[in-house]
Amino acid sequence: DSMLQQEKLIGVILVRLANLLDKASKERLLQNLDRCCRDVQDQMEESTKINEDLVTKIANDLQTIEQRMVEEADGMAYRQQEFKEYEARAEEELVANQKQQDKVWRDLQFSYQELRELADVRMREVDNWVKEVEKQERRKVEYNALMQACEAQIVTLRELEHDALACRGFLESFDVFVKNAVSTVTKLSEGASSAGDEMALEEQKNYLGVFRRYYMQHNELLYKKQKRVEELDRMIRNCEFQIDFCKETLDPNLHQYRQQLKEMKELKTEVLGKIQAMKVMGHNQANLFLPHEEALHAAGFQFESPLLEAQDDIAQRRQRVLATRQEFVDRDRAELVDKEAAELDSVVEVTKRARKTGISSLIHSLSPEGSPEPTPAAATADATPARAPPKRNVHT
């Protein structure tokens, strides 16, 4: 229950810290101001670029239209000159034809066929003259229409150019205004109160104390559960040893040992699941705390990390347990291994002497008279009736 309450408290503190750092921080205010300034500057640059591109396109269009007007004027003058030359030639042809007709009519010796040919030639010339006149008139109409359209387009482009230049002046004025506004707001923000940052720092210090208590208790509980698993492993090995040794000792409690072994394995699986969940929880809480630890160090607050304190505490606990375990292991080795090895060497030596000499009486008989004096521990064990070991409560 204490761990759950501390986790809830840490959650509340993290929510408060998030609100303070997100809304009341001077650094966040400056960051937002800088981002807004960059956005406005980008918009100004983009608008200025678009306006400059428009002015350039207008200038190009004006140059193209003026060049087209000059080309059309030159072409019209050239065609007018051609028309005048053709008109002169046609006039000469008509005058010459008229003279020839007069001559033909004066001179009746010319044939009527020649007169018709001359008349046909005259009609063709007249038709060509009429066509050229119509063609020239159409050219004049097209030229006048084109010139009117170009003049109207020039007027429109001039107006658009004037608007673009006015927009350029407006953008320059607005850029000066934005820069002045940014400078003013920056000065105000630099001179503003840093109460939000101080509140966030105090909350981070409070978070440090709560997290230290939580993390120390969490690691202590995790360590105890890990040692509980080691103890269960030892008990499982002892139970397996008892099951295997029942054949040698004729122990009637084989079924009870097997039931205990099953329960201990189930309990071990349950404890391992809890250990894994606690590791995940501790890892997540540590990751949430590390950014605030760095912020406290950056603010000049000196302290030892709770992660290091927990690690030192666990190391000291393990050293104490290791020393105690080594003491018991040495005692068990002296009583169970070394003593048995010495007695076994003695039995083997006596057996070798008896076999070598052929005297069987060298071997101690199994009767009480022939057996050696029992040790006090052996006498106590023989006097105690055999009974089943009590069933252990293996649940946490």
C-alpha positions as CSV (number, residue, x, y, z in Angstrom):
1,D,0.0,0.0,0.0
2,S,2.9,2.4,0.8
3,M,4.5,1.7,-2.6
4,L,1.1,2.4,-4.4
5,Q,0.6,5.6,-2.5
6,Q,4.1,6.8,-3.4
7,E,3.6,5.9,-7.1
8,K,0.3,7.9,-7.1
9,L,2.1,10.9,-5.4
10,I,4.9,10.7,-8.0
11,G,2.3,10.8,-10.7
12,V,0.7,13.9,-9.3
13,I,4.1,15.6,-8.9
14,L,5.0,14.8,-12.6
15,V,1.7,16.3,-13.8
16,R,2.4,19.5,-11.8
17,L,5.9,19.6,-13.1
18,A,4.7,19.2,-16.7
19,N,2.2,22.0,-16.3
20,L,4.8,24.3,-14.7
21,L,7.5,23.6,-17.3
22,D,5.0,23.9,-20.1
23,K,3.1,27.0,-19.1
24,A,5.1,29.0,-16.4
25,S,8.7,28.6,-17.7
26,K,10.5,31.7,-18.9
27,E,12.5,29.4,-21.2
28,R,9.3,28.1,-22.8
29,L,8.1,31.7,-23.2
30,L,11.3,32.7,-25.0
31,Q,11.1,29.5,-27.1
32,N,7.6,30.3,-28.2
33,L,8.5,33.9,-28.9
34,D,11.5,32.9,-31.0
35,R,9.3,30.4,-32.9
36,C,6.7,33.1,-33.6
37,C,9.5,35.5,-34.7
38,R,10.9,32.9,-37.1
39,D,7.4,32.2,-38.5
40,V,6.8,36.0,-39.1
41,Q,10.2,36.4,-40.6
42,D,9.6,33.4,-42.9
43,Q,6.3,34.8,-44.0
44,M,7.9,38.2,-44.7
45,E,10.7,36.6,-46.7
46,E,8.2,34.6,-48.7
47,S,5.9,37.6,-49.3
48,T,8.9,39.7,-50.4
49,K,10.1,36.9,-52.7
50,I,6.7,36.6,-54.3
51,N,6.4,40.4,-54.7
52,E,9.9,40.6,-56.3
53,D,9.1,37.7,-58.7
54,L,5.9,39.6,-59.7
55,V,7.8,42.8,-60.3
56,T,10.4,40.9,-62.4
57,K,7.6,39.2,-64.4
58,I,5.9,42.5,-65.0
59,A,9.1,44.0,-66.2
60,N,9.7,41.1,-68.5
61,D,6.1,41.3,-69.9
62,L,6.5,45.1,-70.5
63,Q,9.8,44.5,-72.3
64,T,8.2,41.7,-74.4
65,I,5.2,43.8,-75.3
66,E,7.3,46.9,-76.2
67,Q,9.5,44.7,-78.3
68,R,6.5,43.2,-80.0
69,M,5.1,46.7,-80.7
70,V,8.4,47.8,-82.3
71,E,8.5,44.6,-84.4
72,E,4.9,45.1,-85.5
73,A,5.6,48.8,-86.4
74,D,8.6,47.8,-88.4
75,G,6.7,45.1,-90.1
76,M,3.8,47.4,-90.9
77,A,6.2,50.0,-92.3
78,Y,7.8,47.4,-94.4
79,R,4.5,46.1,-95.7
80,Q,3.4,49.7,-96.4
81,Q,6.5,50.2,-98.4
82,E,5.8,47.0,-100.3
83,F,2.3,48.1,-101.0
84,K,3.4,51.5,-102.3
85,E,5.9,49.8,-104.6
86,Y,3.2,47.5,-105.8
87,E,0.8,50.4,-106.2
88,A,3.4,52.2,-108.4
89,R,4.1,49.1,-110.5
90,A,0.4,48.5,-110.9
91,E,-0.2,52.1,-111.9
92,E,2.6,51.9,-114.5
93,E,1.1,48.6,-115.8
94,L,-2.3,50.2,-116.1
95,V,-1.0,53.3,-117.8
96,A,1.0,51.1,-120.2
97,N,-2.0,48.9,-120.8
98,Q,-4.2,51.9,-121.5
99,K,-1.6,53.2,-123.9
100,Q,-1.5,49.9,-125.6
101,Q,-5.3,49.7,-125.8
102,D,-5.3,53.2,-127.3
103,K,-2.7,52.1,-129.7
104,V,-4.7,49.0,-130.6
105,W,-7.9,51.0,-131.1
106,R,-6.0,53.6,-133.2
107,D,-4.4,50.9,-135.1
108,L,-7.1,48.6,-136.3
109,Q,-4.6,46.4,-137.8
110,F,-4.2,44.6,-134.5
111,S,-6.5,41.7,-134.1
112,Y,-9.5,41.4,-131.8
113,Q,-7.8,38.5,-130.0
114,E,-5.0,40.6,-128.8
115,L,-7.4,43.2,-127.5
116,R,-9.2,40.5,-125.5
117,E,-6.0,39.3,-124.1
118,L,-5.1,42.8,-123.0
119,A,-8.5,43.2,-121.5
120,D,-8.1,39.9,-119.6
121,V,-4.7,41.0,-118.3
122,R,-6.3,44.3,-117.2
123,M,-9.0,42.5,-115.3
124,R,-6.5,40.2,-113.6
125,E,-4.5,43.2,-112.6
126,V,-7.6,44.9,-111.3
127,D,-8.6,41.8,-109.3
128,N,-5.1,41.6,-107.9
129,W,-5.3,45.3,-107.0
130,V,-8.6,44.9,-105.2
131,K,-7.3,41.8,-103.3
132,E,-4.2,43.7,-102.2
133,V,-6.2,46.6,-101.1
134,E,-8.5,44.4,-99.0
135,K,-5.5,42.6,-97.6
136,Q,-3.9,45.9,-96.7
137,E,-7.1,47.0,-95.0
138,R,-7.3,43.9,-93.0
139,R,-3.7,44.3,-91.9
140,K,-4.4,47.9,-90.8
141,V,-7.4,46.7,-88.7
142,E,-5.4,43.9,-87.1
143,Y,-2.5,46.2,-86.4
144,N,-4.8,48.8,-84.8
145,A,-6.5,46.1,-82.7
146,L,-3.1,44.7,-81.6
147,M,-1.8,48.1,-80.7
148,Q,-5.0,48.8,-78.7
149,A,-4.7,45.5,-76.8
150,C,-1.0,46.2,-76.1
151,E,-1.7,49.6,-74.8
152,A,-4.5,48.3,-72.6
153,Q,-2.1,45.6,-71.3
154,I,0.6,48.1,-70.7
155,V,-1.9,50.2,-68.6
156,T,-2.9,47.1,-66.6
157,L,0.8,46.1,-66.0
158,R,1.7,49.6,-65.0
159,E,-1.1,49.6,-62.4
160,L,0.0,46.2,-61.2
161,E,3.6,47.4,-61.0
162,H,2.5,50.4,-59.0
163,D,0.6,48.1,-56.6
164,A,3.6,45.7,-56.3
165,L,5.9,48.6,-55.4
166,A,3.4,49.9,-52.9
167,C,3.3,46.4,-51.4
168,R,7.1,46.3,-51.2
169,G,7.0,49.5,-49.2
170,F,4.3,48.1,-46.9
171,L,6.3,44.9,-46.4
172,E,9.4,46.9,-45.5
173,S,7.4,49.1,-43.0
174,F,5.8,46.0,-41.5
175,D,9.2,44.3,-41.2
176,V,10.5,47.3,-39.2
177,F,7.4,47.1,-37.0
178,V,7.9,43.3,-36.4
179,K,11.5,43.8,-35.5
180,N,10.6,46.6,-33.0
181,A,7.8,44.4,-31.5
182,V,10.2,41.4,-31.2
183,S,12.8,43.6,-29.5
184,T,10.2,45.1,-27.1
185,V,8.7,41.7,-26.2
186,T,12.1,40.1,-25.7
187,K,13.2,42.9,-23.3
188,L,9.9,42.5,-21.4
189,S,10.3,38.7,-21.2
190,E,13.9,39.0,-20.0
191,G,12.8,41.4,-17.3
192,A,9.7,39.3,-16.3
193,S,9.6,37.5,-13.0
194,S,11.0,33.9,-12.9
195,A,8.5,32.7,-10.4
196,G,7.4,29.9,-12.7
197,D,11.0,28.6,-12.9
198,E,11.4,28.8,-9.1
199,M,8.2,26.9,-8.5
200,A,9.3,24.2,-11.0
201,L,12.7,24.0,-9.2
202,E,11.0,23.6,-5.8
203,E,8.6,21.0,-7.2
204,Q,11.6,19.1,-8.7
205,K,13.3,19.2,-5.2
206,N,10.1,17.8,-3.7
207,Y,10.0,15.1,-6.5
208,L,13.6,14.2,-5.6
209,G,12.7,13.5,-2.0
210,V,9.6,11.4,-2.9
211,F,11.4,9.5,-5.6
212,R,14.4,8.8,-3.3
213,R,12.1,7.2,-0.7
214,Y,10.1,5.3,-3.3
215,Y,13.2,4.0,-5.2
216,M,15.0,2.9,-2.0
217,Q,12.0,1.0,-0.8
218,H,11.3,-0.4,-4.3
219,N,14.9,-1.7,-4.6
220,E,14.9,-3.1,-1.1
221,L,11.6,-5.0,-1.8
222,L,13.0,-6.2,-5.2
223,Y,16.2,-7.4,-3.5
224,K,14.2,-9.4,-0.9
225,K,12.1,-11.0,-3.5
226,Q,15.2,-12.0,-5.5
227,K,16.7,-13.5,-2.3
228,R,13.3,-15.2,-1.8
229,V,13.8,-16.8,-5.2
230,E,17.3,-18.0,-4.2
231,E,15.9,-19.4,-1.0
232,L,13.2,-21.2,-3.0
233,D,15.8,-22.6,-5.3
234,R,17.7,-23.9,-2.3
235,M,14.6,-25.4,-0.8
236,I,13.7,-27.0,-4.2
237,R,17.2,-28.5,-4.3
238,N,16.9,-29.8,-0.8
239,C,13.4,-31.3,-1.6
240,E,14.7,-32.9,-4.7
241,F,17.6,-34.3,-2.6
242,Q,15.1,-35.7,-0.1
243,I,13.1,-37.3,-2.8
244,D,16.2,-39.0,-4.3
245,F,17.5,-40.0,-0.9
246,C,14.2,-41.6,0.2
247,K,15.5,-44.9,-1.2
248,E,18.5,-44.8,1.1
249,T,16.6,-43.7,4.2
250,L,13.3,-45.6,3.6
251,D,11.5,-42.3,4.3
252,P,7.7,-42.9,4.0
253,N,7.0,-39.2,3.3
254,L,7.9,-39.3,-0.5
255,H,4.4,-38.1,-1.6
256,Q,4.6,-35.2,0.9
257,Y,8.0,-34.1,-0.5
258,R,6.7,-34.2,-4.1
259,Q,3.7,-32.1,-3.1
260,Q,6.0,-29.6,-1.4
261,L,8.3,-29.5,-4.5
262,K,5.3,-28.7,-6.8
263,E,4.1,-25.9,-4.5
264,M,7.5,-24.4,-4.2
265,K,8.0,-24.4,-8.0
266,E,4.6,-22.7,-8.4
267,L,5.5,-20.2,-5.8
268,K,8.8,-19.5,-7.5
269,T,7.0,-18.8,-10.8
270,E,4.7,-16.4,-9.1
271,V,7.5,-14.5,-7.4
272,L,9.5,-14.3,-10.6
273,G,6.5,-12.7,-12.3
274,K,6.3,-10.1,-9.5
275,I,10.1,-9.5,-9.8
276,Q,9.8,-8.9,-13.6
277,A,6.8,-6.5,-13.0
278,M,8.8,-4.6,-10.3
279,K,11.8,-4.3,-12.6
280,V,9.7,-2.8,-15.4
281,M,8.1,-0.4,-12.9
282,G,11.4,0.7,-11.4
283,H,12.9,1.2,-14.9
284,N,10.0,3.4,-16.0
285,Q,10.1,5.5,-12.9
286,A,13.9,6.0,-13.2
287,N,13.6,7.1,-16.8
288,L,10.9,9.6,-15.8
289,F,13.2,10.9,-13.0
290,L,16.5,11.2,-14.9
291,P,15.5,14.4,-16.9
292,H,14.6,16.2,-13.7
293,E,17.8,15.0,-12.0
294,E,19.8,16.6,-14.9
295,A,17.7,19.8,-14.5
296,L,18.5,20.0,-10.8
297,H,22.2,19.5,-11.5
298,A,22.0,22.2,-14.2
299,A,20.4,24.6,-11.7
300,G,23.3,24.1,-9.3
301,F,21.6,21.9,-6.7
302,Q,24.1,19.3,-5.4
303,F,22.9,15.9,-4.3
304,E,23.7,12.2,-4.8
305,S,21.5,10.4,-7.2
306,P,18.9,8.1,-5.6
307,L,19.9,5.4,-8.2
308,L,23.5,5.4,-6.8
309,E,22.2,5.4,-3.2
310,A,20.0,2.4,-4.0
311,Q,22.9,0.6,-5.7
312,D,25.2,1.1,-2.7
313,D,22.5,-0.1,-0.3
314,I,21.9,-3.2,-2.3
315,A,25.7,-3.8,-2.6
316,Q,26.1,-3.6,1.2
317,R,23.1,-5.9,1.8
318,R,24.6,-8.5,-0.6
319,Q,28.0,-8.3,1.1
320,R,26.4,-9.0,4.5
321,V,24.4,-11.9,3.1
322,L,27.4,-13.3,1.3
323,A,29.5,-13.3,4.5
324,T,26.7,-15.0,6.4
325,R,26.2,-17.5,3.7
326,Q,29.9,-18.2,3.5
327,E,29.9,-18.9,7.2
328,F,27.1,-21.5,7.0
329,V,28.6,-23.1,3.9
330,D,31.9,-23.5,5.7
331,R,30.2,-25.0,8.7
332,D,28.1,-27.4,6.5
333,R,31.2,-28.4,4.6
334,A,33.1,-29.2,7.9
335,E,30.2,-31.2,9.3
336,L,28.8,-32.9,6.2
337,V,31.7,-33.2,3.7
338,D,35.0,-33.2,5.6
339,K,33.8,-35.3,8.5
340,E,32.2,-37.9,6.2
341,A,35.4,-38.0,4.1
342,A,37.5,-38.7,7.2
343,E,35.2,-41.4,8.4
344,L,35.1,-42.9,4.9
345,D,38.9,-43.0,4.7
346,S,39.0,-44.8,8.1
347,V,36.4,-47.4,7.0
348,V,38.3,-48.0,3.7
349,E,41.6,-48.4,5.6
350,V,40.2,-50.9,8.2
351,T,38.6,-52.9,5.3
352,K,41.9,-53.1,3.5
353,R,43.7,-54.3,6.6
354,A,41.1,-56.9,7.4
355,R,41.2,-58.2,3.8
356,K,45.0,-58.2,3.8
357,T,45.4,-60.1,7.1
358,G,42.2,-62.2,6.8
359,I,41.1,-61.2,10.3
360,S,37.4,-60.2,10.0
361,S,37.2,-59.2,13.7
362,L,39.1,-56.0,12.8
363,I,35.8,-54.8,11.3
364,H,33.4,-53.5,13.9
365,S,30.3,-55.6,14.2
366,L,26.8,-54.2,14.0
367,S,25.9,-55.3,17.6
368,P,25.9,-52.7,20.4
369,E,28.7,-54.5,22.2
370,G,31.0,-54.4,19.1
371,S,30.1,-50.9,17.9
372,P,32.1,-47.9,19.0
373,E,30.8,-45.5,21.5
374,P,28.3,-43.3,19.8
375,T,28.8,-39.6,19.8
376,P,26.3,-37.5,21.8
377,A,24.7,-36.2,18.6
378,A,24.3,-39.8,17.3
379,A,22.9,-41.0,20.6
380,T,20.3,-38.2,20.6
381,A,19.4,-39.0,17.0
382,D,19.0,-42.7,17.9
383,A,16.9,-41.9,20.9
384,T,14.4,-39.7,19.0
385,P,11.7,-41.7,17.2
386,A,11.5,-41.2,13.4
387,R,8.7,-38.9,12.4
388,A,7.7,-37.0,9.2
389,P,9.1,-33.5,9.0
390,P,6.5,-30.7,9.5
391,K,5.0,-29.3,6.3
392,R,6.4,-25.9,5.6
393,N,4.2,-22.9,4.8
394,V,5.8,-21.9,1.4
395,H,3.4,-19.1,0.6
396,T,4.6,-15.5,0.9
